[in-house]
């Protein structure tokens, strides 16, 4: 092992350590790991030319799952792990709002999309439908209007779309080190 100092921001190193410690755990009831899911979401963001802050948000949108000690099958037990709240609380002292807000809002964005695009509900995986019910189901008209007025609303919807797609078994993506540069850039903004 090299004694060379890391070229990453100290927070980026913490992120990398979190994924190293817990990233191989199952992503809910899906057929991918937490790390595979995160890498795929970040990959889709990068493919669409998103800025580094949004790529970092895509990578970190489910970091709350790496921070809690609930079992992988918590939703099947009727437990909403509130991972978006846990993630936002962990990210807020470290990252700018352009990263934190879309992460904090990505569950609400699922509820929003299910309300405004009825076909979106049909795209959800079985585990995502189960968690949707625990998270409050599709938004009401009043909730949709309030959500649309929030700063970072559009970014949260983008993260949500990447999140839902990021469940492809054996999809080849760049590794964590590749996306660490986007995390570094987001921390500098």
Backbone as CSV, one residue per row, in Angstrom:
resi,resn,N_x,N_y,N_z,CA_x,CA_y,CA_z,C_x,C_y,C_z
1,UNK,0.850,-1.184,0.000,0.000,0.000,0.000,0.889,1.238,0.000
2,UNK,0.495,2.222,-0.762,1.281,3.438,-0.899,1.055,4.378,0.286
3,UNK,2.118,5.093,0.654,2.008,6.101,1.699,1.760,7.488,1.109
4,UNK,1.551,7.549,-0.199,1.313,8.831,-0.856,0.017,9.433,-0.345
5,UNK,0.004,10.750,-0.123,-1.229,11.378,0.347,-2.315,11.283,-0.719
6,UNK,-3.544,11.235,-0.262,-4.676,11.166,-1.174,-4.780,12.469,-1.957
7,UNK,-5.233,12.355,-3.182,-5.432,13.547,-3.999,-6.875,14.034,-3.904
8,UNK,-7.667,13.409,-3.037,-9.075,13.775,-2.888,-9.308,14.652,-1.666
9,UNK,-10.394,15.383,-1.734,-10.882,16.153,-0.593,-11.137,15.165,0.556
10,UNK,-10.907,15.552,1.801,-11.146,14.628,2.926,-12.577,14.068,2.961
11,UNK,-13.554,14.864,2.569,-14.936,14.362,2.541,-15.111,13.306,1.458
12,UNK,-14.463,13.492,0.338,-14.521,12.475,-0.722,-13.948,11.169,-0.204
13,UNK,-12.873,11.246,0.552,-12.288,10.032,1.139,-13.285,9.335,2.066
14,UNK,-14.037,10.109,2.834,-15.054,9.523,3.718,-16.130,8.822,2.886
15,UNK,-16.541,9.456,1.804,-17.540,8.844,0.910,-17.018,7.521,0.365
16,UNK,-15.783,7.523,-0.099,-15.197,6.295,-0.639,-15.138,5.202,0.431
17,UNK,-14.801,5.591,1.655,-14.753,4.624,2.760,-16.142,4.070,3.085
18,UNK,-17.162,4.914,3.026,-18.536,4.445,3.266,-18.925,3.373,2.259
19,UNK,-18.641,3.635,0.987,-18.967,2.646,-0.037,-18.134,1.377,0.128
20,UNK,-16.874,1.537,0.512,-16.033,0.364,0.730,-16.576,-0.480,1.884
21,UNK,-17.035,0.159,2.939,-17.526,-0.559,4.118,-18.907,-1.178,3.919
22,UNK,-19.808,-0.470,3.216,-21.205,-0.921,3.159,-21.799,-1.014,1.757
23,UNK,-21.055,-0.642,0.760,-21.597,-0.594,-0.603,-21.978,-1.920,-1.205
24,UNK,-21.446,-3.016,-0.672,-21.773,-4.323,-1.239,-23.043,-4.927,-0.657
25,UNK,-23.727,-4.187,0.212,-24.989,-4.688,0.751,-26.072,-4.603,-0.326
26,UNK,-27.078,-5.412,-0.157,-28.202,-5.471,-1.100,-28.921,-4.137,-1.144
27,UNK,-29.301,-3.701,-2.331,-30.090,-2.486,-2.482,-31.563,-2.871,-2.368
28,UNK,-32.067,-2.812,-1.144,-33.466,-3.174,-0.894,-33.760,-4.557,-1.433
29,UNK,-34.835,-4.716,-2.143,-35.190,-5.998,-2.745,-34.735,-6.115,-4.183
30,UNK,-33.844,-5.229,-4.609,-33.372,-5.219,-5.996,-32.234,-6.221,-6.186
31,UNK,-31.897,-6.481,-7.435,-30.858,-7.464,-7.764,-29.484,-6.813,-7.934
32,UNK,-29.311,-5.606,-7.395,-28.020,-4.913,-7.442,-27.624,-4.514,-6.024
33,UNK,-26.352,-4.199,-5.849,-25.867,-3.739,-4.551,-26.070,-2.226,-4.434
34,UNK,-25.887,-1.722,-3.227,-25.958,-0.277,-3.009,-24.959,0.456,-3.913
35,UNK,-23.738,-0.082,-3.996,-22.709,0.567,-4.807,-23.041,0.501,-6.293
36,UNK,-23.509,-0.640,-6.774,-23.883,-0.731,-8.185,-24.989,0.275,-8.516
37,UNK,-25.957,0.377,-7.621,-27.058,1.325,-7.817,-26.526,2.759,-7.875
38,UNK,-25.671,3.118,-6.946,-25.103,4.470,-6.908,-24.280,4.765,-8.158
39,UNK,-23.448,3.823,-8.558,-22.621,4.021,-9.747,-23.475,4.162,-11.002
40,UNK,-24.527,3.376,-11.099,-25.396,3.480,-12.272,-26.106,4.830,-12.317
41,UNK,-26.613,5.289,-11.187,-27.284,6.594,-11.162,-26.311,7.700,-11.573
42,UNK,-25.096,7.664,-11.039,-24.087,8.664,-11.395,-23.699,8.552,-12.871
43,UNK,-23.608,7.338,-13.360,-23.279,7.096,-14.770,-24.343,7.709,-15.686
44,UNK,-25.624,7.493,-15.354,-26.695,8.065,-16.167,-26.645,9.592,-16.118
45,UNK,-26.355,10.151,-14.956,-26.233,11.604,-14.824,-25.098,12.125,-15.696
46,UNK,-23.968,11.456,-15.639,-22.814,11.873,-16.436,-23.114,11.745,-17.928
47,UNK,-23.798,10.680,-18.323,-24.143,10.478,-19.727,-25.035,11.598,-20.262
48,UNK,-25.853,12.178,-19.388,-26.737,13.279,-19.789,-26.046,14.638,-19.687
49,UNK,-24.760,14.655,-19.331,-24.025,15.909,-19.265,-24.354,16.767,-18.053
50,UNK,-24.821,16.129,-16.990,-25.152,16.868,-15.765,-23.884,17.486,-15.166
51,UNK,-24.034,18.586,-14.432,-22.871,19.177,-13.758,-22.402,18.266,-12.616
52,UNK,-21.186,18.496,-12.162,-20.603,17.652,-11.108,-21.466,17.602,-9.855
53,UNK,-22.098,18.718,-9.476,-22.941,18.708,-8.278,-24.086,17.707,-8.413
54,UNK,-24.665,17.634,-9.600,-25.784,16.727,-9.814,-25.309,15.279,-9.978
55,UNK,-24.146,15.086,-10.547,-23.565,13.732,-10.618,-23.257,13.243,-9.208
56,UNK,-22.714,14.134,-8.368,-22.459,13.765,-6.965,-23.768,13.446,-6.258
57,UNK,-24.813,14.226,-6.507,-26.121,13.948,-5.894,-26.646,12.586,-6.339
58,UNK,-26.483,12.271,-7.610,-26.929,10.964,-8.111,-26.154,9.840,-7.424
59,UNK,-24.856,10.020,-7.283,-24.030,9.016,-6.616,-24.436,8.847,-5.157
60,UNK,-24.755,9.950,-4.496,-24.987,9.955,-3.049,-26.458,9.940,-2.649
61,UNK,-27.371,9.835,-3.605,-28.793,9.977,-3.270,-29.273,8.962,-2.238
62,UNK,-28.668,7.789,-2.196,-29.083,6.763,-1.238,-28.040,6.508,-0.150
63,UNK,-27.163,7.475,0.094,-26.124,7.288,1.109,-26.740,7.017,2.486
64,UNK,-27.960,7.450,2.700,-28.647,7.169,3.959,-28.766,5.678,4.231
65,UNK,-28.874,4.873,3.171,-28.920,3.414,3.342,-27.602,2.875,3.899
66,UNK,-26.512,3.593,3.642,-25.197,3.159,4.129,-24.953,3.626,5.561
67,UNK,-25.807,4.507,6.046,-25.603,5.106,7.363,-26.463,4.489,8.463
68,UNK,-27.565,3.855,8.091,-28.440,3.285,9.123,-28.135,1.801,9.333
69,UNK,-28.663,1.260,10.393,-28.404,-0.148,10.716,-29.654,-1.006,10.577
70,UNK,-30.648,-0.513,9.863,-31.861,-1.303,9.637,-31.559,-2.459,8.693
71,UNK,-32.330,-3.536,8.771,-32.107,-4.659,7.854,-32.495,-4.289,6.421
72,UNK,-31.919,-5.007,5.450,-32.221,-4.763,4.042,-33.707,-4.894,3.745
73,UNK,-34.406,-5.729,4.503,-35.831,-5.964,4.237,-36.747,-5.089,5.100
74,UNK,-36.247,-3.949,5.582,-37.060,-3.057,6.414,-38.402,-2.713,5.743
75,UNK,-38.423,-2.387,4.426,-39.720,-2.072,3.811,-40.708,-3.249,3.871
76,UNK,-40.198,-4.455,3.699,-41.073,-5.622,3.782,-41.649,-5.786,5.188
77,UNK,-40.966,-5.207,6.159,-41.441,-5.239,7.542,-42.319,-4.024,7.857
78,UNK,-42.600,-3.216,6.829,-43.461,-2.056,7.017,-42.744,-0.836,7.562
79,UNK,-41.421,-0.795,7.428,-40.624,0.303,7.978,-40.087,1.180,6.849
80,UNK,-40.432,2.467,6.898,-39.829,3.453,6.000,-38.559,3.931,6.690
81,UNK,-37.414,3.660,6.104,-36.144,3.995,6.756,-35.799,5.482,6.712
82,UNK,-36.597,6.283,5.990,-36.371,7.730,5.889,-34.923,8.034,5.485
83,UNK,-34.413,7.209,4.580,-33.011,7.337,4.168,-32.689,8.683,3.557
84,UNK,-33.673,9.328,2.925,-33.420,10.629,2.311,-33.158,11.694,3.373
85,UNK,-33.837,11.591,4.504,-33.640,12.533,5.607,-32.291,12.301,6.276
86,UNK,-31.969,11.044,6.494,-30.678,10.685,7.081,-29.532,11.135,6.167
87,UNK,-29.695,10.897,4.866,-28.669,11.304,3.903,-28.487,12.818,3.907
88,UNK,-29.588,13.549,3.858,-29.497,15.014,3.815,-28.841,15.565,5.077
89,UNK,-29.170,14.984,6.220,-28.556,15.439,7.481,-27.050,15.191,7.474
90,UNK,-26.625,14.079,6.903,-25.194,13.757,6.840,-24.487,14.631,5.807
91,UNK,-25.146,14.884,4.683,-24.527,15.661,3.609,-24.485,17.164,3.887
92,UNK,-25.499,17.688,4.564,-25.656,19.146,4.712,-24.438,19.881,5.264
93,UNK,-23.750,19.375,6.281,-22.583,20.128,6.741,-21.354,19.966,5.837
94,UNK,-21.463,19.115,4.843,-20.310,18.805,4.002,-20.420,19.334,2.570
95,UNK,-21.645,19.384,2.033,-21.852,19.672,0.615,-22.737,20.898,0.426
96,UNK,-22.664,21.509,-0.770,-23.533,22.649,-1.068,-24.981,22.190,-1.309
97,UNK,-25.925,23.121,-1.243,-27.332,22.787,-1.472,-27.600,22.108,-2.821
98,UNK,-26.798,22.391,-3.835,-27.004,21.773,-5.149,-26.812,20.257,-5.110
99,UNK,-26.143,19.752,-4.093,-26.006,18.311,-3.881,-27.048,17.847,-2.870
100,UNK,-27.146,18.554,-1.758,-27.997,18.118,-0.645,-29.479,18.122,-1.012
101,UNK,-29.956,19.188,-1.635,-31.395,19.318,-1.900,-31.940,18.209,-2.792
102,UNK,-31.311,17.891,-3.930,-31.857,16.801,-4.739,-31.864,15.448,-4.002
103,UNK,-30.877,15.233,-3.145,-30.850,14.006,-2.343,-32.019,14.015,-1.358
104,UNK,-32.192,15.124,-0.665,-33.271,15.241,0.315,-34.639,15.092,-0.336
105,UNK,-34.741,15.491,-1.602,-36.026,15.539,-2.289,-36.295,14.354,-3.211
106,UNK,-35.383,13.394,-3.335,-35.576,12.359,-4.355,-36.738,11.416,-4.060
107,UNK,-37.073,11.202,-2.793,-38.247,10.384,-2.461,-39.517,11.163,-2.793
108,UNK,-39.554,12.427,-2.434,-40.703,13.269,-2.789,-40.861,13.341,-4.305
109,UNK,-39.742,13.344,-5.026,-39.803,13.380,-6.493,-40.457,12.114,-7.047
110,UNK,-40.242,10.983,-6.406,-40.927,9.751,-6.840,-42.433,9.906,-6.641
111,UNK,-42.825,10.401,-5.483,-44.244,10.613,-5.198,-44.844,11.604,-6.207
112,UNK,-44.067,12.634,-6.526,-44.501,13.651,-7.494,-44.698,13.032,-8.879
113,UNK,-43.689,12.317,-9.351,-43.771,11.733,-10.690,-44.925,10.734,-10.812
114,UNK,-45.176,9.990,-9.766,-46.300,9.041,-9.796,-47.635,9.773,-9.890
115,UNK,-47.696,10.989,-9.384,-48.931,11.777,-9.442,-49.100,12.477,-10.787
116,UNK,-48.011,13.030,-11.338,-48.138,13.820,-12.578,-48.001,12.984,-13.839
117,UNK,-47.365,11.831,-13.733,-47.187,10.937,-14.881,-47.680,9.544,-14.487
118,UNK,-48.952,9.270,-14.689,-49.484,7.970,-14.267,-48.675,6.781,-14.807
119,UNK,-48.086,6.928,-15.979,-47.284,5.829,-16.539,-45.996,5.592,-15.748
120,UNK,-45.541,6.599,-15.002,-44.318,6.445,-14.208,-44.487,5.351,-13.151
121,UNK,-45.659,5.288,-12.555,-45.928,4.253,-11.553,-45.694,2.866,-12.142
122,UNK,-46.053,2.685,-13.405,-45.857,1.398,-14.069,-44.397,1.066,-14.315
123,UNK,-43.515,2.052,-14.247,-42.077,1.828,-14.438,-41.375,1.385,-13.156
124,UNK,-42.040,1.582,-12.016,-41.406,1.273,-10.733,-41.239,-0.232,-10.547
125,UNK,-40.129,-0.598,-9.956,-39.902,-1.997,-9.599,-40.802,-2.353,-8.416
126,UNK,-40.966,-3.637,-8.164,-41.776,-4.086,-7.032,-41.334,-3.473,-5.711
127,UNK,-40.031,-3.520,-5.382,-39.591,-2.890,-4.131,-39.843,-1.386,-4.094
128,UNK,-39.771,-0.715,-5.244,-40.008,0.723,-5.283,-41.489,1.037,-5.072
129,UNK,-42.376,0.181,-5.575,-43.812,0.354,-5.334,-44.102,0.181,-3.844
130,UNK,-43.481,-0.831,-3.235,-43.675,-1.056,-1.797,-43.215,0.159,-0.994
131,UNK,-42.027,0.668,-1.292,-41.528,1.828,-0.541,-42.379,3.064,-0.816
132,UNK,-42.923,3.202,-2.024,-43.799,4.331,-2.341,-44.977,4.379,-1.373
133,UNK,-45.561,3.253,-1.104,-46.699,3.215,-0.185,-46.280,3.631,1.220
134,UNK,-45.109,3.182,1.655,-44.604,3.566,2.977,-44.263,5.060,3.035
135,UNK,-43.927,5.620,1.890,-43.510,7.023,1.819,-44.672,7.988,1.602
136,UNK,-45.891,7.471,1.516,-47.058,8.341,1.407,-47.821,8.246,0.105
137,UNK,-47.356,7.421,-0.833,-48.061,7.272,-2.106,-47.921,8.501,-2.978
138,UNK,-48.594,8.502,-4.136,-48.527,9.666,-5.027,-48.997,10.933,-4.312
139,UNK,-48.409,12.055,-4.690,-48.741,13.340,-4.066,-50.155,13.789,-4.413
140,UNK,-50.715,14.570,-3.521,-51.982,15.255,-3.789,-51.690,16.459,-4.687
141,UNK,-52.743,17.065,-5.205,-52.583,18.261,-6.044,-51.877,19.379,-5.279
142,UNK,-52.244,19.582,-4.032,-51.610,20.626,-3.215,-50.137,20.305,-2.975
143,UNK,-49.824,19.050,-2.698,-48.420,18.652,-2.489,-47.608,18.859,-3.759
144,UNK,-48.190,18.528,-4.918,-47.482,18.723,-6.191,-47.154,20.201,-6.407
145,UNK,-48.129,21.069,-6.173,-47.913,22.507,-6.378,-46.822,23.027,-5.454
146,UNK,-46.837,22.596,-4.213,-45.810,23.033,-3.262,-44.438,22.498,-3.668
147,UNK,-44.377,21.269,-4.109,-43.112,20.655,-4.516,-42.517,21.394,-5.717
148,UNK,-43.353,21.760,-6.664,-42.892,22.457,-7.871,-42.304,23.833,-7.570
149,UNK,-42.645,24.407,-6.433,-42.126,25.733,-6.060,-40.773,25.668,-5.345
150,UNK,-40.341,24.481,-4.974,-39.097,24.356,-4.213,-37.867,24.589,-5.084
151,UNK,-36.853,25.253,-4.516,-35.576,25.323,-5.234,-35.071,23.890,-5.447
152,UNK,-34.433,23.653,-6.520,-33.851,22.360,-6.860,-34.899,21.305,-7.229
153,UNK,-36.134,21.744,-7.473,-37.202,20.834,-7.883,-36.801,20.036,-9.126
154,UNK,-36.343,20.729,-10.167,-35.995,20.048,-11.424,-34.824,19.078,-11.230
155,UNK,-33.857,19.476,-10.438,-32.712,18.598,-10.161,-33.166,17.339,-9.429
156,UNK,-34.078,17.488,-8.486,-34.578,16.324,-7.738,-35.300,15.347,-8.658
157,UNK,-36.059,15.867,-9.606,-36.760,15.005,-10.554,-35.755,14.268,-11.438
158,UNK,-34.706,14.949,-11.846,-33.676,14.281,-12.659,-33.014,13.153,-11.873
159,UNK,-32.641,13.434,-10.621,-32.023,12.396,-9.786,-32.983,11.217,-9.638
160,UNK,-34.254,11.503,-9.449,-35.239,10.427,-9.286,-35.318,9.546,-10.520
161,UNK,-35.280,10.138,-11.691,-35.346,9.336,-12.923,-34.110,8.444,-13.057
162,UNK,-32.939,8.985,-12.725,-31.726,8.163,-12.781,-31.790,7.064,-11.734
163,UNK,-32.309,7.404,-10.570,-32.461,6.444,-9.475,-33.292,5.247,-9.930
164,UNK,-34.415,5.504,-10.558,-35.303,4.404,-10.952,-34.683,3.519,-12.019
165,UNK,-33.884,4.099,-12.898,-33.232,3.312,-13.960,-32.061,2.487,-13.421
166,UNK,-31.478,2.896,-12.322,-30.201,2.367,-11.834,-30.354,1.045,-11.082
167,UNK,-30.916,0.059,-11.757,-31.158,-1.249,-11.133,-30.874,-2.369,-12.125
168,UNK,-29.912,-2.134,-13.005,-29.626,-3.064,-14.102,-28.503,-4.014,-13.692
169,UNK,-28.816,-5.285,-13.660,-27.834,-6.297,-13.270,-26.688,-6.320,-14.277
170,UNK,-25.466,-6.294,-13.751,-24.237,-6.403,-14.542,-24.002,-5.255,-15.527
171,UNK,-24.600,-4.094,-15.301,-24.320,-2.955,-16.166,-22.899,-2.474,-15.902
172,UNK,-22.126,-2.342,-16.948,-20.753,-1.846,-16.811,-20.784,-0.325,-16.647
173,UNK,-20.175,0.151,-15.573,-20.078,1.585,-15.305,-18.644,1.911,-14.918
174,UNK,-18.286,3.187,-14.968,-17.001,3.570,-14.384,-17.021,3.253,-12.878
175,UNK,-15.847,3.172,-12.279,-15.749,2.828,-10.857,-15.899,4.063,-9.965
176,UNK,-15.872,3.828,-8.663,-16.020,4.930,-7.703,-14.955,5.996,-7.878
177,UNK,-13.744,5.580,-8.140,-12.648,6.537,-8.310,-12.966,7.522,-9.442
178,UNK,-13.580,7.036,-10.500,-13.969,7.904,-11.610,-14.915,9.003,-11.132
179,UNK,-15.912,8.628,-10.324,-16.905,9.595,-9.861,-16.409,10.429,-8.689
180,UNK,-15.328,10.004,-8.050,-14.767,10.775,-6.935,-14.368,12.176,-7.387
181,UNK,-13.950,12.323,-8.622,-13.574,13.657,-9.124,-14.777,14.587,-9.164
182,UNK,-15.963,14.040,-9.435,-17.172,14.865,-9.423,-17.525,15.263,-7.984
183,UNK,-17.309,14.360,-7.053,-17.547,14.668,-5.645,-16.590,15.783,-5.218
184,UNK,-15.316,15.650,-5.593,-14.334,16.697,-5.290,-14.792,18.051,-5.849
185,UNK,-15.218,18.065,-7.115,-15.653,19.315,-7.734,-16.879,19.897,-7.034
186,UNK,-17.798,19.038,-6.656,-18.998,19.499,-5.957,-18.636,20.147,-4.625
187,UNK,-17.644,19.598,-3.955,-17.199,20.148,-2.682,-16.495,21.490,-2.842
188,UNK,-15.967,21.756,-4.017,-15.270,23.010,-4.290,-16.228,24.114,-4.725
189,UNK,-17.466,23.745,-5.049,-18.399,24.758,-5.586,-19.031,25.584,-4.479
